[in-house]
Amino acid sequence: DRAQAAVVALPDGRILAIGGTDGAETLATTLVYDGAWSDGPPLLTARRGGAACVDGEGLVHFVGGYGEVQRDEHEILDPEEMVWTSAAPLPQAGWELACATDLSGAVHVLGGEGRLARHDVWDAALGQWQQGEPMPEGRLQHDALYGPDDRLWIVGGGTRDEVRPDLLVWDGASWQQLPGPPVPVRQAGAAWLGEADAEPAVDTAAIRSL
């Protein structure tokens, strides 16, 4: 069993569960699901509460997290080689953050404890992070995804003291705030269902709302 792992689907259909905690210690293990669960390559640094996404080249990025202190590590996995390698760290450490890939294949990291309004963009050509437009308000324990309309959606989460009821949407020029699900949720997961003009579905153990 593990909690606070980052879960990501590979283009070939495999699913990875990265890092997390078993309740006693922070884990460096990666689990791979391909019809059955098996052990994958270990992380270079054990972390829980990090974020993961797949870039336009099919590489997995795992960023941030917590392991005794908040972490800024950035590790990249080539699914063909199945070995984690170190890359330029985040500009600032953080955990309970979110990661999303835009239609050009660029990786965006948003929010998290430590830098709640962050918006960092990975420049693969330069091998470094660039600053994106910060969110208008800080979030942690949220999810992020790009829709087929190439807008970035921030779903769920909030601060330590408040769960936010609205959605944040970045259209490439400005942030907008839109009505969220009927019941505000932490630890939100989001997926895109339907056409490009639809809104993302929010899914947690307690709620599913369109």
TORPA-4810 file (N, C-alpha, C, O; in nm, 3 decimals):
<nodes>
NODE_1_0.084_-0.119_0.000_0.000_0.000_0.000_0.088_0.124_0.000_0.195_0.126_0.060_D
NODE_2_0.040_0.228_-0.069_0.112_0.355_-0.066_0.014_0.470_-0.085_-0.091_0.455_-0.147_R
NODE_3_0.051_0.585_-0.030_-0.026_0.707_-0.046_0.068_0.816_-0.095_0.190_0.802_-0.088_A
NODE_4_0.010_0.925_-0.147_0.085_1.041_-0.194_0.186_1.005_-0.302_0.291_1.067_-0.314_Q
NODE_5_0.151_0.903_-0.382_0.232_0.870_-0.500_0.182_0.951_-0.618_0.066_0.993_-0.620_A
NODE_6_0.267_0.973_-0.717_0.227_1.035_-0.843_0.198_0.923_-0.943_0.277_0.830_-0.956_A
NODE_7_0.087_0.933_-1.011_0.045_0.829_-1.106_0.038_0.889_-1.245_-0.019_0.997_-1.264_V
NODE_8_0.096_0.820_-1.343_0.098_0.870_-1.479_0.085_0.753_-1.576_0.136_0.644_-1.551_V
NODE_9_0.016_0.778_-1.688_-0.001_0.677_-1.792_0.098_0.703_-1.905_0.111_0.817_-1.951_A
NODE_10_0.167_0.599_-1.950_0.261_0.610_-2.060_0.188_0.594_-2.194_0.080_0.536_-2.199_L
NODE_11_0.247_0.645_-2.302_0.182_0.631_-2.433_0.155_0.487_-2.474_0.062_0.461_-2.550_P
NODE_12_0.236_0.391_-2.423_0.216_0.250_-2.460_0.112_0.180_-2.373_0.089_0.060_-2.388_D
NODE_13_0.048_0.255_-2.281_-0.058_0.198_-2.199_-0.014_0.157_-2.059_-0.100_0.133_-1.974_G
NODE_14_0.115_0.150_-2.032_0.161_0.118_-1.897_0.128_0.233_-1.802_0.119_0.349_-1.843_R
NODE_15_0.111_0.201_-1.675_0.083_0.299_-1.572_0.194_0.293_-1.467_0.235_0.185_-1.425_I
NODE_16_0.241_0.409_-1.427_0.345_0.418_-1.324_0.289_0.481_-1.198_0.214_0.579_-1.206_L
NODE_17_0.323_0.425_-1.083_0.298_0.487_-0.952_0.435_0.519_-0.894_0.514_0.429_-0.867_A
NODE_18_0.461_0.648_-0.873_0.597_0.695_-0.846_0.607_0.751_-0.705_0.529_0.838_-0.666_I
NODE_19_0.703_0.700_-0.628_0.728_0.751_-0.495_0.610_0.728_-0.402_0.536_0.631_-0.417_G
NODE_20_0.593_0.819_-0.304_0.484_0.808_-0.208_0.534_0.766_-0.071_0.653_0.776_-0.040_G
NODE_21_0.440_0.718_0.009_0.473_0.671_0.143_0.391_0.548_0.176_0.277_0.534_0.130_T
NODE_22_0.448_0.458_0.255_0.375_0.340_0.300_0.321_0.359_0.441_0.275_0.264_0.505_D
NODE_23_0.326_0.483_0.489_0.281_0.515_0.623_0.391_0.515_0.726_0.376_0.574_0.833_G
NODE_24_0.502_0.450_0.694_0.616_0.446_0.785_0.735_0.523_0.732_0.809_0.584_0.808_A
NODE_25_0.754_0.520_0.600_0.867_0.589_0.541_0.833_0.639_0.402_0.738_0.592_0.338_E
NODE_26_0.911_0.736_0.357_0.897_0.789_0.221_0.966_0.694_0.124_1.074_0.644_0.153_T
NODE_27_0.903_0.670_0.010_0.948_0.566_-0.082_1.021_0.624_-0.203_0.990_0.733_-0.252_L
NODE_28_1.118_0.546_-0.250_1.188_0.579_-0.374_1.150_0.482_-0.486_1.206_0.488_-0.595_A
NODE_29_1.056_0.395_-0.460_1.022_0.291_-0.557_0.924_0.343_-0.662_0.847_0.436_-0.639_T
NODE_30_0.929_0.278_-0.778_0.834_0.300_-0.886_0.765_0.168_-0.915_0.832_0.066_-0.933_T
NODE_31_0.634_0.169_-0.919_0.557_0.050_-0.957_0.506_0.067_-1.100_0.469_0.177_-1.141_L
NODE_32_0.505_-0.043_-1.175_0.463_-0.042_-1.315_0.345_-0.138_-1.331_0.353_-0.254_-1.291_V
NODE_33_0.237_-0.088_-1.391_0.122_-0.174_-1.419_0.114_-0.199_-1.569_0.102_-0.105_-1.648_Y
NODE_34_0.121_-0.325_-1.607_0.109_-0.366_-1.747_0.030_-0.498_-1.750_0.078_-0.600_-1.798_D
NODE_35_-0.092_-0.491_-1.698_-0.173_-0.611_-1.680_-0.156_-0.670_-1.542_-0.246_-0.739_-1.492_G
NODE_36_-0.043_-0.644_-1.478_-0.014_-0.680_-1.340_0.092_-0.583_-1.290_0.166_-0.525_-1.369_A
NODE_37_0.099_-0.566_-1.159_0.196_-0.474_-1.101_0.333_-0.540_-1.088_0.344_-0.658_-1.052_W
NODE_38_0.437_-0.463_-1.117_0.574_-0.510_-1.100_0.660_-0.393_-1.054_0.620_-0.277_-1.064_S
NODE_39_0.779_-0.424_-1.004_0.871_-0.320_-0.960_0.938_-0.254_-1.081_0.982_-0.322_-1.173_D
NODE_40_0.943_-0.122_-1.078_1.013_-0.046_-1.180_1.142_0.012_-1.125_1.186_-0.028_-1.017_G
NODE_41_1.202_0.105_-1.196_1.330_0.162_-1.153_1.313_0.252_-1.031_1.214_0.326_-1.023_P
NODE_42_1.406_0.250_-0.937_1.396_0.336_-0.819_1.432_0.480_-0.854_1.515_0.507_-0.940_P
NODE_43_1.368_0.572_-0.784_1.405_0.712_-0.794_1.544_0.734_-0.736_1.592_0.655_-0.656_L
NODE_44_1.607_0.843_-0.777_1.735_0.881_-0.718_1.715_0.936_-0.578_1.802_0.924_-0.492_L
NODE_45_1.598_0.999_-0.554_1.566_1.057_-0.423_1.425_1.016_-0.383_1.330_1.038_-0.459_T
NODE_46_1.410_0.957_-0.265_1.278_0.918_-0.215_1.194_1.044_-0.190_1.241_1.139_-0.128_A
NODE_47_1.070_1.041_-0.239_0.982_1.157_-0.224_0.836_1.114_-0.222_0.799_1.014_-0.284_R
NODE_48_0.756_1.190_-0.151_0.611_1.174_-0.154_0.549_1.310_-0.186_0.608_1.414_-0.159_R
NODE_49_0.429_1.307_-0.244_0.363_1.433_-0.274_0.423_1.509_-0.389_0.401_1.629_-0.401_G
NODE_50_0.501_1.440_-0.475_0.552_1.504_-0.596_0.450_1.498_-0.708_0.339_1.448_-0.688_G
NODE_51_0.486_1.549_-0.824_0.396_1.551_-0.939_0.468_1.491_-1.060_0.590_1.502_-1.073_A
NODE_52_0.390_1.428_-1.148_0.450_1.364_-1.266_0.363_1.389_-1.388_0.241_1.399_-1.378_A
NODE_53_0.427_1.398_-1.504_0.355_1.403_-1.630_0.450_1.358_-1.741_0.571_1.348_-1.721_C
NODE_54_0.394_1.332_-1.858_0.469_1.284_-1.974_0.480_1.397_-2.075_0.379_1.458_-2.111_V
NODE_55_0.602_1.426_-2.121_0.619_1.536_-2.216_0.592_1.491_-2.359_0.554_1.376_-2.383_D
NODE_56_0.613_1.581_-2.453_0.583_1.553_-2.592_0.671_1.448_-2.655_0.637_1.394_-2.761_G
NODE_57_0.785_1.417_-2.593_0.876_1.313_-2.642_0.850_1.179_-2.576_0.919_1.081_-2.604_E
NODE_58_0.751_1.174_-2.486_0.721_1.050_-2.416_0.803_1.027_-2.291_0.797_0.919_-2.233_G
NODE_59_0.880_1.128_-2.248_0.960_1.116_-2.126_0.876_1.153_-2.004_0.792_1.243_-2.010_L
NODE_60_0.900_1.083_-1.894_0.827_1.109_-1.770_0.908_1.204_-1.683_1.027_1.183_-1.660_V
NODE_61_0.843_1.310_-1.636_0.905_1.406_-1.545_0.842_1.390_-1.408_0.719_1.392_-1.395_H
NODE_62_0.925_1.374_-1.305_0.877_1.368_-1.167_0.945_1.481_-1.091_1.068_1.486_-1.084_F
NODE_63_0.865_1.571_-1.034_0.920_1.694_-0.976_0.871_1.715_-0.834_0.762_1.671_-0.796_V
NODE_64_0.955_1.783_-0.755_0.917_1.823_-0.620_0.890_1.705_-0.529_0.935_1.594_-0.555_G
NODE_65_0.815_1.731_-0.424_0.782_1.629_-0.326_0.836_1.662_-0.188_0.888_1.771_-0.164_G
NODE_66_0.823_1.566_-0.099_0.867_1.584_0.039_0.942_1.460_0.083_0.899_1.347_0.058_Y
NODE_67_1.053_1.481_0.149_1.132_1.374_0.208_1.221_1.433_0.314_1.334_1.472_0.285_G
NODE_68_1.172_1.441_0.437_1.234_1.509_0.550_1.221_1.661_0.538_1.193_1.729_0.637_E
NODE_69_1.241_1.714_0.418_1.217_1.855_0.388_1.149_1.861_0.251_1.142_1.761_0.179_V
NODE_70_1.098_1.979_0.215_1.045_1.996_0.082_1.159_1.984_-0.020_1.271_2.030_0.004_Q
NODE_71_1.128_1.921_-0.132_1.232_1.887_-0.230_1.215_1.969_-0.359_1.104_2.008_-0.395_R
NODE_72_1.327_1.993_-0.426_1.324_2.060_-0.556_1.372_1.970_-0.669_1.389_2.015_-0.782_D
NODE_73_1.394_1.842_-0.638_1.450_1.751_-0.739_1.358_1.736_-0.861_1.235_1.744_-0.851_E
NODE_74_1.420_1.715_-0.973_1.353_1.693_-1.101_1.421_1.574_-1.167_1.537_1.583_-1.207_H
NODE_75_1.349_1.464_-1.178_1.403_1.344_-1.239_1.323_1.310_-1.364_1.203_1.333_-1.371_E
NODE_76_1.393_1.255_-1.465_1.332_1.221_-1.593_1.354_1.073_-1.621_1.464_1.020_-1.601_I
NODE_77_1.248_1.007_-1.667_1.253_0.865_-1.700_1.226_0.846_-1.849_1.125_0.894_-1.901_L
NODE_78_1.315_0.777_-1.916_1.291_0.733_-2.053_1.223_0.596_-2.044_1.285_0.501_-1.997_D
NODE_79_1.097_0.585_-2.088_1.026_0.457_-2.072_1.089_0.340_-2.147_1.060_0.224_-2.116_P
NODE_80_1.175_0.368_-2.244_1.243_0.259_-2.314_1.362_0.208_-2.233_1.386_0.088_-2.226_E
NODE_81_1.437_0.300_-2.172_1.553_0.262_-2.091_1.514_0.224_-1.949_1.580_0.143_-1.885_E
NODE_82_1.404_0.284_-1.899_1.355_0.259_-1.763_1.462_0.286_-1.658_1.488_0.203_-1.571_M
NODE_83_1.524_0.404_-1.668_1.621_0.451_-1.570_1.592_0.598_-1.543_1.577_0.677_-1.636_V
NODE_84_1.583_0.635_-1.414_1.565_0.775_-1.377_1.698_0.849_-1.384_1.800_0.797_-1.339_W
NODE_85_1.697_0.968_-1.440_1.816_1.053_-1.444_1.782_1.190_-1.388_1.666_1.233_-1.391_T
NODE_86_1.882_1.258_-1.336_1.862_1.387_-1.274_1.862_1.498_-1.379_1.940_1.494_-1.475_S
NODE_87_1.775_1.598_-1.361_1.769_1.715_-1.448_1.770_1.839_-1.361_1.772_1.829_-1.238_A
NODE_88_1.769_1.957_-1.423_1.773_2.082_-1.348_1.660_2.087_-1.246_1.546_2.059_-1.281_A
NODE_89_1.691_2.122_-1.121_1.588_2.123_-1.017_1.487_2.236_-1.039_1.511_2.329_-1.115_P
NODE_90_1.374_2.224_-0.971_1.277_2.332_-0.973_1.339_2.461_-0.918_1.429_2.454_-0.835_L
NODE_91_1.292_2.576_-0.963_1.344_2.702_-0.908_1.324_2.716_-0.758_1.401_2.784_-0.691_P
NODE_92_1.220_2.651_-0.706_1.194_2.652_-0.562_1.131_2.519_-0.522_1.047_2.465_-0.594_Q
NODE_93_1.173_2.467_-0.408_1.120_2.340_-0.360_0.971_2.351_-0.332_0.919_2.460_-0.307_A
NODE_94_0.901_2.237_-0.337_0.759_2.236_-0.306_0.703_2.095_-0.318_0.763_2.008_-0.381_G
NODE_95_0.588_2.074_-0.255_0.522_1.945_-0.266_0.370_1.968_-0.270_0.322_2.079_-0.250_W
NODE_96_0.296_1.859_-0.298_0.152_1.868_-0.322_0.124_1.970_-0.432_0.034_2.054_-0.422_E
NODE_97_0.203_1.961_-0.537_0.194_2.046_-0.654_0.135_1.966_-0.770_0.102_1.848_-0.753_L
NODE_98_0.120_2.028_-0.887_0.061_1.960_-1.002_0.146_1.983_-1.125_0.223_2.079_-1.133_A
NODE_99_0.131_1.893_-1.222_0.211_1.895_-1.343_0.119_1.866_-1.461_0.033_1.778_-1.452_C
NODE_100_0.137_1.938_-1.572_0.055_1.916_-1.692_0.140_1.943_-1.816_0.237_2.019_-1.811_A
NODE_101_0.102_1.880_-1.926_0.174_1.894_-2.054_0.083_1.961_-2.156_-0.029_1.917_-2.178_T
NODE_102_0.133_2.070_-2.218_0.050_2.139_-2.317_0.059_2.068_-2.452_0.132_1.969_-2.467_D
NODE_103_-0.014_2.118_-2.552_-0.022_2.050_-2.680_0.109_2.055_-2.759_0.127_1.978_-2.853_L
NODE_104_0.199_2.145_-2.720_0.330_2.148_-2.784_0.426_2.048_-2.722_0.535_2.025_-2.774_S
NODE_105_0.385_1.986_-2.608_0.469_1.889_-2.538_0.547_1.946_-2.423_0.623_1.873_-2.359_G
NODE_106_0.530_2.077_-2.393_0.602_2.140_-2.283_0.538_2.105_-2.149_0.417_2.090_-2.139_A
NODE_107_0.621_2.091_-2.046_0.578_2.054_-1.911_0.560_2.180_-1.826_0.647_2.267_-1.821_V
NODE_108_0.444_2.189_-1.760_0.412_2.301_-1.671_0.394_2.247_-1.529_0.326_2.147_-1.509_H
NODE_109_0.456_2.313_-1.432_0.444_2.276_-1.291_0.376_2.392_-1.219_0.415_2.508_-1.235_V
NODE_110_0.275_2.359_-1.138_0.191_2.463_-1.081_0.162_2.439_-0.934_0.133_2.328_-0.891_L
NODE_111_0.172_2.549_-0.855_0.132_2.550_-0.717_0.217_2.464_-0.626_0.333_2.434_-0.656_G
NODE_112_0.156_2.422_-0.514_0.225_2.337_-0.419_0.265_2.412_-0.293_0.283_2.534_-0.294_G
NODE_113_0.278_2.337_-0.185_0.326_2.393_-0.059_0.465_2.452_-0.082_0.551_2.387_-0.142_E
NODE_114_0.487_2.573_-0.034_0.618_2.636_-0.049_0.618_2.746_-0.153_0.691_2.844_-0.139_G
NODE_115_0.537_2.730_-0.258_0.528_2.835_-0.361_0.392_2.818_-0.429_0.383_2.769_-0.541_R
NODE_116_0.288_2.859_-0.360_0.152_2.821_-0.395_0.107_2.870_-0.532_0.027_2.802_-0.598_L
NODE_117_0.156_2.984_-0.578_0.110_3.040_-0.705_0.207_3.009_-0.820_0.192_3.065_-0.929_A
NODE_118_0.303_2.923_-0.798_0.406_2.897_-0.899_0.346_2.855_-1.032_0.239_2.794_-1.038_R
NODE_119_0.418_2.889_-1.139_0.392_2.836_-1.273_0.526_2.831_-1.344_0.571_2.930_-1.402_H
NODE_120_0.590_2.716_-1.339_0.720_2.696_-1.400_0.704_2.610_-1.525_0.626_2.515_-1.526_D
NODE_121_0.777_2.645_-1.630_0.767_2.575_-1.758_0.905_2.520_-1.795_1.004_2.594_-1.796_V
NODE_122_0.911_2.388_-1.825_1.038_2.324_-1.859_1.072_2.348_-2.005_0.995_2.315_-2.095_W
NODE_123_1.189_2.407_-2.027_1.241_2.430_-2.162_1.337_2.315_-2.192_1.453_2.317_-2.150_D
NODE_124_1.288_2.215_-2.266_1.370_2.096_-2.292_1.492_2.128_-2.376_1.597_2.067_-2.358_A
NODE_125_1.481_2.224_-2.468_1.593_2.259_-2.555_1.708_2.318_-2.474_1.825_2.289_-2.501_A
NODE_126_1.675_2.402_-2.377_1.778_2.466_-2.294_1.811_2.384_-2.170_1.913_2.406_-2.105_L
NODE_127_1.724_2.289_-2.135_1.746_2.210_-2.015_1.733_2.291_-1.888_1.808_2.271_-1.792_G
NODE_128_1.637_2.384_-1.889_1.617_2.467_-1.771_1.472_2.511_-1.761_1.394_2.497_-1.855_Q
NODE_129_1.438_2.564_-1.643_1.302_2.610_-1.617_1.287_2.757_-1.653_1.377_2.838_-1.631_W
NODE_130_1.171_2.791_-1.709_1.133_2.929_-1.735_1.012_2.961_-1.648_0.933_2.872_-1.615_Q
NODE_131_0.998_3.088_-1.611_0.883_3.126_-1.530_0.763_3.156_-1.619_0.772_3.238_-1.711_Q
NODE_132_0.651_3.089_-1.592_0.526_3.120_-1.658_0.447_3.222_-1.578_0.493_3.269_-1.474_G
NODE_133_0.330_3.256_-1.626_0.245_3.352_-1.556_0.192_3.285_-1.428_0.124_3.183_-1.436_E
NODE_134_0.223_3.342_-1.311_0.176_3.279_-1.186_0.024_3.272_-1.180_-0.045_3.354_-1.240_P
NODE_135_-0.025_3.173_-1.107_-0.169_3.165_-1.085_-0.215_3.285_-1.003_-0.138_3.339_-0.924_M
NODE_136_-0.340_3.328_-1.020_-0.388_3.444_-0.944_-0.403_3.416_-0.795_-0.410_3.509_-0.715_P
NODE_137_-0.407_3.289_-0.757_-0.414_3.252_-0.617_-0.343_3.120_-0.598_-0.336_3.038_-0.690_E
NODE_138_-0.290_3.099_-0.478_-0.214_2.978_-0.454_-0.302_2.856_-0.436_-0.416_2.865_-0.390_G
NODE_139_-0.246_2.740_-0.473_-0.316_2.613_-0.456_-0.217_2.504_-0.419_-0.100_2.506_-0.458_R
NODE_140_-0.267_2.408_-0.341_-0.199_2.281_-0.320_-0.305_2.172_-0.320_-0.424_2.201_-0.307_L
NODE_141_-0.262_2.048_-0.334_-0.354_1.933_-0.338_-0.458_1.949_-0.450_-0.576_1.917_-0.431_Q
NODE_142_-0.414_1.998_-0.563_-0.499_2.021_-0.679_-0.453_1.934_-0.795_-0.352_1.863_-0.783_H
NODE_143_-0.524_1.938_-0.906_-0.479_1.871_-1.026_-0.473_1.974_-1.138_-0.535_2.080_-1.130_D
NODE_144_-0.397_1.942_-1.243_-0.383_2.029_-1.358_-0.389_1.946_-1.484_-0.337_1.834_-1.488_A
NODE_145_-0.452_1.999_-1.587_-0.453_1.930_-1.716_-0.475_2.030_-1.827_-0.540_2.133_-1.809_L
NODE_146_-0.420_1.996_-1.944_-0.447_2.071_-2.066_-0.557_1.999_-2.141_-0.553_1.877_-2.157_Y
NODE_147_-0.655_2.074_-2.188_-0.762_2.018_-2.269_-0.727_2.021_-2.416_-0.624_2.077_-2.454_G
NODE_148_-0.810_1.963_-2.500_-0.788_1.964_-2.645_-0.795_2.104_-2.705_-0.754_2.125_-2.819_P
NODE_149_-0.848_2.202_-2.627_-0.848_2.341_-2.672_-0.719_2.412_-2.634_-0.705_2.533_-2.658_D
NODE_150_-0.623_2.339_-2.575_-0.492_2.390_-2.531_-0.504_2.495_-2.421_-0.418_2.582_-2.407_D
NODE_151_-0.611_2.488_-2.344_-0.621_2.569_-2.223_-0.580_2.483_-2.103_-0.605_2.363_-2.099_R
NODE_152_-0.516_2.548_-2.006_-0.470_2.482_-1.885_-0.573_2.500_-1.775_-0.612_2.612_-1.743_L
NODE_153_-0.618_2.387_-1.718_-0.720_2.388_-1.615_-0.660_2.346_-1.481_-0.588_2.246_-1.473_W
NODE_154_-0.689_2.422_-1.375_-0.651_2.388_-1.239_-0.778_2.351_-1.164_-0.871_2.432_-1.155_I
NODE_155_-0.782_2.231_-1.111_-0.905_2.175_-1.054_-0.882_2.137_-0.908_-0.784_2.070_-0.876_V
NODE_156_-0.974_2.180_-0.821_-0.970_2.138_-0.682_-0.857_2.199_-0.603_-0.788_2.291_-0.650_G
NODE_157_-0.837_2.148_-0.482_-0.731_2.196_-0.396_-0.764_2.328_-0.330_-0.881_2.368_-0.325_G
NODE_158_-0.663_2.395_-0.279_-0.681_2.522_-0.211_-0.558_2.554_-0.128_-0.445_2.530_-0.172_G
NODE_159_-0.578_2.607_-0.009_-0.470_2.633_0.084_-0.487_2.538_0.203_-0.579_2.457_0.204_T
NODE_160_-0.399_2.549_0.301_-0.413_2.466_0.420_-0.542_2.499_0.495_-0.596_2.414_0.566_R
NODE_161_-0.590_2.622_0.480_-0.706_2.666_0.558_-0.836_2.666_0.480_-0.943_2.677_0.539_D
NODE_162_-0.829_2.653_0.348_-0.950_2.670_0.267_-0.945_2.582_0.143_-0.842_2.573_0.076_E
NODE_163_-1.057_2.516_0.113_-1.073_2.443_-0.013_-1.139_2.538_-0.112_-1.244_2.595_-0.083_V
NODE_164_-1.078_2.554_-0.229_-1.128_2.651_-0.326_-1.243_2.591_-0.406_-1.234_2.477_-0.451_R
NODE_165_-1.353_2.668_-0.424_-1.469_2.617_-0.496_-1.465_2.638_-0.647_-1.552_2.589_-0.719_P
NODE_166_-1.365_2.711_-0.696_-1.365_2.750_-0.836_-1.256_2.678_-0.915_-1.170_2.611_-0.857_D
NODE_167_-1.261_2.692_-1.047_-1.158_2.643_-1.138_-1.074_2.762_-1.184_-1.124_2.873_-1.198_L
NODE_168_-0.945_2.738_-1.207_-0.858_2.837_-1.270_-0.827_2.788_-1.411_-0.798_2.670_-1.431_L
NODE_169_-0.834_2.878_-1.509_-0.811_2.842_-1.649_-0.714_2.942_-1.711_-0.735_3.063_-1.704_V
NODE_170_-0.607_2.889_-1.771_-0.506_2.970_-1.840_-0.520_2.947_-1.989_-0.510_2.834_-2.036_W
NODE_171_-0.544_3.055_-2.065_-0.564_3.043_-2.210_-0.442_3.082_-2.291_-0.451_3.097_-2.413_D
NODE_172_-0.329_3.099_-2.224_-0.207_3.140_-2.292_-0.182_3.289_-2.282_-0.072_3.335_-2.313_G
NODE_173_-0.284_3.365_-2.240_-0.270_3.510_-2.228_-0.307_3.560_-2.089_-0.247_3.654_-2.038_A
NODE_174_-0.407_3.495_-2.027_-0.452_3.540_-1.896_-0.520_3.426_-1.823_-0.562_3.327_-1.883_S
NODE_175_-0.530_3.441_-1.690_-0.601_3.345_-1.606_-0.745_3.389_-1.590_-0.775_3.508_-1.581_W
NODE_176_-0.835_3.290_-1.585_-0.975_3.315_-1.556_-1.018_3.225_-1.440_-0.961_3.118_-1.418_Q
NODE_177_-1.118_3.271_-1.366_-1.178_3.191_-1.261_-1.319_3.153_-1.305_-1.399_3.239_-1.340_Q
NODE_178_-1.349_3.022_-1.302_-1.478_2.971_-1.344_-1.540_2.889_-1.230_-1.468_2.842_-1.142_L
NODE_179_-1.673_2.873_-1.231_-1.736_2.791_-1.127_-1.681_2.649_-1.126_-1.656_2.590_-1.231_P
NODE_180_-1.663_2.596_-1.007_-1.609_2.461_-0.992_-1.718_2.360_-0.965_-1.836_2.388_-0.987_G
NODE_181_-1.681_2.240_-0.919_-1.780_2.135_-0.890_-1.871_2.177_-0.774_-1.836_2.264_-0.696_P
NODE_182_-1.988_2.113_-0.764_-2.083_2.150_-0.658_-2.024_2.141_-0.518_-2.058_2.221_-0.431_P
NODE_183_-1.938_2.044_-0.496_-1.873_2.027_-0.366_-1.723_2.047_-0.384_-1.660_1.966_-0.451_V
NODE_184_-1.665_2.152_-0.326_-1.520_2.173_-0.340_-1.443_2.054_-0.282_-1.484_1.998_-0.180_P
NODE_185_-1.333_2.016_-0.345_-1.259_1.898_-0.303_-1.110_1.923_-0.299_-1.055_1.997_-0.380_V
NODE_186_-1.045_1.859_-0.203_-0.899_1.847_-0.202_-0.862_1.718_-0.274_-0.948_1.636_-0.307_R
NODE_187_-0.733_1.701_-0.299_-0.682_1.578_-0.358_-0.762_1.544_-0.484_-0.798_1.428_-0.507_Q
NODE_188_-0.791_1.645_-0.565_-0.874_1.625_-0.683_-0.796_1.556_-0.794_-0.675_1.573_-0.807_A
NODE_189_-0.867_1.477_-0.873_-0.813_1.423_-0.996_-0.903_1.466_-1.110_-1.025_1.471_-1.092_G
NODE_190_-0.848_1.498_-1.225_-0.928_1.548_-1.336_-0.895_1.473_-1.464_-0.781_1.431_-1.485_A
NODE_191_-0.996_1.456_-1.548_-0.978_1.393_-1.679_-1.070_1.462_-1.777_-1.174_1.516_-1.739_A
NODE_192_-1.031_1.461_-1.904_-1.110_1.527_-2.006_-1.206_1.427_-2.070_-1.164_1.322_-2.117_W
NODE_193_-1.335_1.461_-2.070_-1.437_1.377_-2.131_-1.513_1.460_-2.233_-1.547_1.575_-2.206_L
NODE_194_-1.541_1.403_-2.350_-1.625_1.473_-2.447_-1.545_1.559_-2.542_-1.428_1.532_-2.569_G
NODE_195_-1.609_1.663_-2.593_-1.552_1.746_-2.699_-1.462_1.855_-2.642_-1.452_1.873_-2.521_E
NODE_196_-1.397_1.928_-2.734_-1.303_2.031_-2.692_-1.369_2.143_-2.615_-1.304_2.208_-2.533_A
NODE_197_-1.499_2.168_-2.640_-1.566_2.277_-2.571_-1.630_2.232_-2.440_-1.699_2.311_-2.374_D
NODE_198_-1.608_2.106_-2.402_-1.659_2.058_-2.273_-1.566_2.102_-2.161_-1.456_2.151_-2.187_A
NODE_199_-1.609_2.084_-2.037_-1.525_2.111_-1.922_-1.475_1.978_-1.866_-1.539_1.875_-1.885_E
NODE_200_-1.360_1.980_-1.796_-1.305_1.854_-1.744_-1.393_1.795_-1.636_-1.464_1.867_-1.565_P
NODE_201_-1.388_1.663_-1.622_-1.458_1.595_-1.514_-1.365_1.585_-1.394_-1.246_1.560_-1.409_A
NODE_202_-1.419_1.605_-1.277_-1.345_1.595_-1.152_-1.381_1.464_-1.086_-1.499_1.431_-1.075_V
NODE_203_-1.282_1.388_-1.042_-1.309_1.257_-0.985_-1.228_1.239_-0.858_-1.105_1.248_-0.861_D
NODE_204_-1.293_1.214_-0.747_-1.227_1.177_-0.622_-1.303_1.058_-0.566_-1.398_1.009_-0.626_T
NODE_205_-1.259_1.013_-0.450_-1.329_0.901_-0.388_-1.469_0.943_-0.344_-1.556_0.858_-0.323_A
NODE_206_-1.492_1.073_-0.329_-1.619_1.119_-0.274_-1.712_1.180_-0.377_-1.832_1.190_-0.353_A
NODE_207_-1.660_1.223_-0.492_-1.744_1.301_-0.582_-1.704_1.279_-0.727_-1.585_1.263_-0.757_I
NODE_208_-1.801_1.279_-0.815_-1.776_1.284_-0.958_-1.872_1.387_-1.014_-1.994_1.371_-1.002_R
NODE_209_-1.821_1.492_-1.075_-1.907_1.600_-1.121_-1.863_1.646_-1.258_-1.743_1.659_-1.283_S
NODE_210_-1.957_1.670_-1.346_-1.928_1.725_-1.477_-1.959_1.874_-1.477_-1.941_1.941_-1.579_L
</nodes>
